[in-house]
Amino acid sequence: MIARIRPIWRDALALLFSLADRRTPLPAKAAALIAIIYAVSPLDLLPDLTPLLGLGDDLVIVPTILALAARSLPAPVLNDARARSAALQRRLPWLLPALGVALVVGVGLVVWGLVRTLGG
């Protein structure tokens, strides 16, 4: 399962690195913006307060949009961005798992706070 997800995350991270490159086409930049807006927007296919499923759609949809947009990049831009992405992942192999854990803990704390506040 993780072997299938790794290329998606690699390309998603590569697209984020390529945003600063002036050779990046506008549709790829627009797709990255859409993915970021979807990630922070309170409007989701599955609400974030739905246990596990609410976060699951963000963890699947956002990297997928980014990976598809990365495939529209010119080859030299994509190769440069993938090299930067690979270098970061080698230096910080704990980054993605740490971000995932932080996200789950953060949402758990928000839900806990809402339950305590609304429950009295």
C-alpha positions in Angstrom: 0.0 0.0 0.0 2.7 2.5 1.0 4.7 1.6 -2.2 1.7 2.8 -4.2 1.3 6.0 -2.3 5.0 7.0 -2.4 5.0 8.1 -6.1 1.9 10.2 -5.5 3.5 12.0 -2.6 6.7 12.4 -4.5 4.9 14.0 -7.4 2.8 16.2 -5.2 5.8 17.5 -3.4 7.6 18.0 -6.7 4.7 20.1 -7.9 4.9 22.3 -4.8 8.7 22.7 -5.5 8.0 23.6 -9.1 5.6 26.4 -8.3 8.5 28.8 -7.9 9.9 27.9 -11.4 8.9 30.3 -14.1 8.8 27.3 -16.6 5.8 25.9 -14.8 2.7 26.2 -16.9 -0.4 28.1 -15.5 -2.7 25.0 -15.4 -0.2 23.2 -13.1 -0.1 26.2 -10.8 -3.9 26.5 -10.9 -4.2 22.8 -9.9 -1.8 23.3 -7.0 -3.9 26.2 -5.9 -7.1 24.2 -6.1 -5.6 21.4 -4.1 -4.4 23.8 -1.4 -7.7 25.5 -1.2 -9.5 22.2 -0.9 -7.2 21.1 1.9 -7.9 24.2 4.0 -11.5 24.7 3.0 -14.2 23.7 5.4 -16.2 22.4 2.4 -15.2 18.8 1.7 -16.7 15.7 0.1 -16.6 14.2 3.5 -16.7 16.6 6.5 -13.5 16.6 8.5 -15.5 15.9 11.7 -16.5 12.5 10.3 -14.1 10.2 12.2 -11.2 9.0 10.0 -13.1 9.4 6.7 -13.1 13.2 6.8 -9.4 13.2 7.0 -9.0 10.4 4.5 -10.5 12.3 1.6 -8.0 15.1 2.2 -5.1 12.6 2.4 -6.2 11.0 -0.9 -7.7 13.8 -3.0 -5.2 16.6 -2.4 -2.0 14.5 -3.2 -3.9 13.0 -6.2 -4.7 16.4 -7.7 -1.1 17.6 -7.1 0.3 14.4 -8.7 -1.9 14.7 -11.8 -0.9 18.4 -12.1 2.8 17.4 -11.8 2.4 15.2 -14.8 1.5 18.3 -16.9 4.9 19.8 -16.1 7.6 20.0 -18.7 10.1 17.2 -18.3 13.1 19.5 -17.2 10.9 21.2 -14.6 9.6 17.9 -13.3 13.0 16.3 -13.1 14.5 19.3 -11.2 11.5 19.3 -8.8 11.6 15.5 -8.3 15.3 15.8 -7.5 14.6 18.4 -4.8 11.7 16.3 -3.5 13.9 13.2 -3.2 16.7 15.1 -1.5 14.2 16.5 1.1 12.7 13.0 1.7 16.2 11.6 2.2 17.1 14.3 4.7 13.7 14.2 6.5 12.3 10.7 6.2 10.1 11.3 9.3 8.5 14.4 7.8 5.4 12.9 6.2 4.6 10.5 9.0 5.1 13.3 11.5 2.7 15.6 9.5 0.1 12.8 9.4 0.3 12.3 13.2 0.2 16.0 13.9 -2.9 16.3 11.7 -4.7 13.4 13.4 -3.8 14.7 16.9 -4.9 18.3 15.9 -8.2 17.1 14.6 -8.7 14.9 17.7 -8.1 17.9 19.9 -10.5 20.0 18.0 -13.2 17.3 18.2 -12.5 16.8 21.9 -12.8 20.6 22.5 -16.1 20.7 20.6 -17.5 17.8 22.5 -16.5 19.3 25.9 -17.9 22.7 24.9 -21.1 21.5 23.4 -21.6 18.7 25.9 -21.5 21.1 28.9 
